[in-house]
Amino acid sequence: MTTRPDGRDHETLEWFLRLRSAPDDRRLRRAFEAWLAGDPARAAAFRRVERAWALTGEVPAAQDRKS
């Protein structure tokens, strides 16, 4: 069974990507921490995004699979 992403998933992914693109941005980190504290479900959603991202590193790129 698959589930469709909801608005929270998209918002969480946006935060994840923003943090990855600017890991040293303290202002962004503070804004993220405030966002995270605003809803307990956000931490779980963020962990799901982190796990999914980590799993993509285990999948070879399409060109690598052709070899």
C-alpha positions in Angstrom: 0.0 0.0 0.0 1.3 3.4 -0.9 0.5 6.7 0.6 0.3 10.0 -1.2 2.4 12.9 0.1 0.5 15.6 1.9 1.3 19.3 2.4 3.4 18.5 5.4 5.6 16.1 3.4 6.3 18.8 0.8 7.0 21.4 3.5 9.3 19.0 5.2 11.2 18.2 2.0 11.6 21.9 1.3 13.2 22.4 4.8 15.5 19.4 4.2 16.7 20.7 0.9 17.2 24.2 2.2 19.3 23.0 5.1 21.4 20.8 2.8 22.0 23.7 0.4 23.1 26.0 3.3 24.3 23.9 6.2 26.2 26.8 7.8 23.4 29.3 7.7 22.6 29.9 11.4 19.6 32.0 10.7 18.1 29.3 8.5 18.9 26.7 11.3 17.1 28.9 13.9 14.0 29.2 11.6 14.1 25.5 11.0 14.2 24.8 14.8 11.2 27.1 15.3 9.3 25.4 12.6 10.2 22.0 14.0 9.0 23.0 17.5 5.7 24.2 16.1 4.3 20.7 15.6 5.5 17.4 17.1 4.6 15.5 13.9 7.2 17.6 12.0 10.1 15.8 13.7 8.8 12.4 12.5 8.2 13.8 9.0 11.7 15.1 8.9 13.2 11.8 10.0 11.2 10.1 7.2 12.7 12.5 4.7 16.2 11.9 6.1 15.8 8.1 5.8 14.5 8.4 2.3 17.4 10.6 1.3 19.9 8.1 2.9 18.3 5.2 1.0 18.8 7.0 -2.4 22.5 6.8 -1.8 22.2 3.0 -1.9 20.6 3.0 -5.4 23.1 3.1 -8.2 22.7 5.8 -10.8 21.0 4.6 -14.1 24.3 4.9 -16.0 26.1 2.7 -13.4 23.5 -0.1 -13.7 24.1 -0.3 -17.5 27.7 -1.4 -17.0 
